[in-house]
Amino acid sequence: MKLQGFKIQMDTYLRGQNTSKVKRLPLLLILGMFFVVIPTLKGQLIQEDKMLHFGVGAVIGAGTTGVVYGITKNKTKAVIWGIGLSTLAGITKEVIDHNRYGKADTGDMVATTLGGIFGSFSVKIVLDKKRKRRRRLK
């Protein structure tokens, strides 16, 4: 009996109908799974170093966006600061690498910046959803 109810819920989900029990999967979950699954594929499409840079950029971008939004209550400024600070971190790391090892990798800087963009917009999406929920409750 329970299995049939689950099947009906999954059918409505796959058709795009939103029921009270079944919510759409957040885009962030799907994107997160993408970055977990892709490196495990045969041939490893993304280097581990780039994934680390992406992760650090995402943490910096999300953290900065959250802090700046908490201070200013302005999502646009918060996202700009989040992306800007993660980009600055990527550039700084590559300048240090160039000075220490004589070689900088622009791919690392790009990965850090992309992580910052991902982290900043992730926080913005969460903030937008909270705002929509508050509007529905009023």
Salt bridges, closest charged atoms under 4 A:
ASP11 OD2 - LYS7 NZ 3.88
ASP49 OD1 - HIS53 NE2 3.56
ASP97 OD2 - LYS93 NZ 2.76
ASP105 OD2 - LYS50 NZ 2.62
ASP108 OD1 - LYS50 NZ 2.85
ASP108 OD2 - HIS53 NE2 3.38
ASP128 OD1 - LYS75 NZ 2.53
ASP128 OD2 - LYS124 NZ 3.02
